[in-house]
């Protein structure tokens, strides 16, 4: 099973900029999408938002300007799980999981925290809840693929050089640990 992941920063704009053309060359069975910024009903009602030969499963948040994750798949999943049991993230459309025979594939998007310290606290709470969820699933007899837009650079080399010494969300030491 080939799985690809992309943060589109708005599905409609990504499609206009060639997302589906790019996808055609990926030969992907499952495509995890983050930050789609559309309503689920739009995806259900507008076939131009779904690539040919794929089924779409999306979850949206309260605010369509920020967030929402989805999964396009060529194979019928056994189950779709919306949310991971953390209320704020579930309301904001930050987690969706497709269960197949032996593997579960999830599309995940952490909150952005560039605005202020309050948003950083929200992101920290999300990450703590998500890590707890991951630990809980370690013992399951199932393989997991988590496709995530965590709004964090893992290594300093992943940052724009001007951020490497700044205290900016996504580049904080505790986020990269």
Secondary structure, DSSP 4 states (H G I P E B T S, - for coil): --EEEEE-SSHHHHHHTTHHHHHHTTT-SEEEEE---S-HHHHHH-GGGS-TT-EEEEE--S-TTS--EEEEESS--SEEEE--S-HHHHHTT-EEEEE-SSEEEEEEEPPP--S-HHHHHHHHHHHHHHHHHHHHHTTSSSEEEEEEE-S--SSGGGS-GGGTTS--TTS-HHHH-
